[in-house]
Amino acid sequence: MTVLLEIEDLWVEVEGREVLKGISLKIPVGETHVIFGRNGSGKTSLLMTIMGFPTYKVKHGKIYFKGEDITDLPPYERAKRGIGIMFQRPPTIKGVKLRDILKLCAKENNVKIEELVRSFNFETFLEREVNKGFSGGELKKSELLQLLVQNPDLVLLDEPESGVDVENLNLIGQMIKKLLQKDTPHKPRTKSGLIITHTGFILQHVAADLGYVIMDGEIYCTGNPIEIFEGIQKFGYEGCKNCLKRLA
Amino acid sequence: MAEDKLLKEFKSAKEGNIPKDLSELSEEEKERLRFLGLDSSLKREGEYVQIDAKPVVCRKQVEGLEILPITEALKKYDWLSDYYWKLLSPEKDEFTKATAEDLDDGYFIRALPGYKIVYPVQTCLYIRTEKVAQKVHNIVIVEEGAELNLITSCSVHPHVESAFHIGVSEFFVKKRAKLTFSMLHVWGEQTIVRPRTGVLVEEEGSYISTYVSLYPVKDIQTSPVCRLVGEGAKASFASIIANQPGSKIDIGGEVWLEAPNTRTEIISRTVVYGGENIARGKIVAKAPKVKGHLECQGLMLSDEGIMRAIPQLDSYFYDVELTHEAAVGKIAKEEVEYLMARGLSEDEATSLIVKGFLTVKVEGIPPTLQKQIDKVLETAKLGF
């Protein structure tokens, strides 16, 4: 089992406030892990720290990617090494078209942009300013297309289902499956994922290997993602606290 | 320095080092003209190149188009006196006065009634000699129902350190005619520029002006005045400016809505790396049922520069719709980080955001001109 991402005792601050308190985890090559947790528990902070955004200051701990210590690398260096992130609320960039961004994402990758975009019925968006006036579902499609073109080895997805209408949920699921090579079960997978989900929607599309519950910046629980999700549905996050007390 | 003393330090363009034709230019100069699109890459219907005080290229490829040096046109056509100094007065300021007293030629371009000149006509006013003041007077007439796309690429010799350009321009857009006028300028760090422009648009006519200046220049001050005198006439002005350290750029646009159902839009996008920028815009409603919109946006990239946005709306009637929006600010951190997550370094991200900010799609601009503008944006070093 080759480890793609390894996080060791990670402590992170945002504007002087502690948001992650000693997170450790390992994601092997080809595995998809899922994060559950209340709003404000530190889930997004973990993804943003893995991507390397400067607002998230690492106070202690290390992040290793493909065996290399990337704790101090800027986001673009991490992107080059194979980490890609889907933004929950991507900004509009005036005068920059989706096509421009896709070209940037492609870099040396020999991706047929037109073909890919057409396969997801998104060609009318190519000449539009990126993210401007996009609906919830369109934002997610645009983000996932960028990732498909970028072709990262580790995909970080922050609530891919939020704001998507029922009709489009299935398509978003298909795109994520493609991104994580879950549509080709017989080949050995090289792509890994770390996905935040509130609704558990993703579990219906992607067989996740491991689940975490994050509360107050700490990993409370690790285990089978479906069991964890069912537990949360039944007992809520309070249940997680009680469960932990029981274990103690 | 006081405006009236500025000109005194420069010699007449007639004393310039003027070649017989373009083949005498150095490789470096040819390269600069190529960069400005004066090569086969741009399909065009006619061209006019003036070096210092002398027209060296003046040709047209199609019927319905006239291109002449203004001095020749004045001799050829008596009626031109009805146009010459009619939209601007020689007494306006010392620069118009200097041009009236000692003219260094300029171009006369006319599209005959009903002729739609599809590809652009390109003009280039080039200063080749150190310390020269080039004073030109241009007249453009687009006759009834005609269309003309004019692109002007003004520049200086790559090694000229100090130069002065005064361009007096009077544009007449007749009934149902259309003139697009695009200026793509590459001046020098020590060039002073004083364009003085008047535009008159008749019934159902339209005037579309785009000004692009992305390279260092010492000092530009201009405020074209456009009068929409016929019902249904329209005008749009777009300025795309990168204000470099050491540059002072004061660009305005003034549109007078003098007939019912006239409308206008004035857009300016400025990136301030340093220096001083003033973006003015003024719309005057002198008739009822008119519409005007002013948009002025500035992006500050350092604390070393100054940006002033001065929009002005004047109305003399109640049934009008005049609006303006102005915003000055910095690049949003989220945008830079977004692009960094896609693999761009901070500089590359900044450069792309700046380029996007300066990409203004002007309604009605022909694709060939848009391509040329895009090319200039592509080549300019935007960002740091």
Chai-1 contact restraints between the chains, C-beta under 6 A:
chainA,res_idxA,chainB,res_idxB,connection_type,confidence,min_distance_angstrom,max_distance_angstrom,comment,restraint_id
A,M51,B,A341,contact,1.0,0.0,6.0,A-B,restraint_1
A,F53,B,E337,contact,1.0,0.0,6.0,A-B,restraint_2
A,P75,B,M340,contact,1.0,0.0,6.0,A-B,restraint_3
A,P75,B,A341,contact,1.0,0.0,6.0,A-B,restraint_4
A,Y76,B,M340,contact,1.0,0.0,6.0,A-B,restraint_5
A,Y76,B,G343,contact,1.0,0.0,6.0,A-B,restraint_6
A,Y76,B,L344,contact,1.0,0.0,6.0,A-B,restraint_7
A,Y76,B,S345,contact,1.0,0.0,6.0,A-B,restraint_8
A,A79,B,A341,contact,1.0,0.0,6.0,A-B,restraint_9
A,A79,B,G343,contact,1.0,0.0,6.0,A-B,restraint_10
A,K80,B,G343,contact,1.0,0.0,6.0,A-B,restraint_11
A,I85,B,A341,contact,1.0,0.0,6.0,A-B,restraint_12
A,P91,B,E334,contact,1.0,0.0,6.0,A-B,restraint_13
A,P91,B,E335,contact,1.0,0.0,6.0,A-B,restraint_14
A,P91,B,Y338,contact,1.0,0.0,6.0,A-B,restraint_15
A,I93,B,E335,contact,1.0,0.0,6.0,A-B,restraint_16
A,I93,B,G356,contact,1.0,0.0,6.0,A-B,restraint_17
A,K94,B,G356,contact,1.0,0.0,6.0,A-B,restraint_18
A,K94,B,F357,contact,1.0,0.0,6.0,A-B,restraint_19
A,G95,B,G356,contact,1.0,0.0,6.0,A-B,restraint_20
A,G95,B,F357,contact,1.0,0.0,6.0,A-B,restraint_21
A,G95,B,T359,contact,1.0,0.0,6.0,A-B,restraint_22
A,V96,B,G356,contact,1.0,0.0,6.0,A-B,restraint_23
A,L104,B,R342,contact,1.0,0.0,6.0,A-B,restraint_24
A,C105,B,R342,contact,1.0,0.0,6.0,A-B,restraint_25
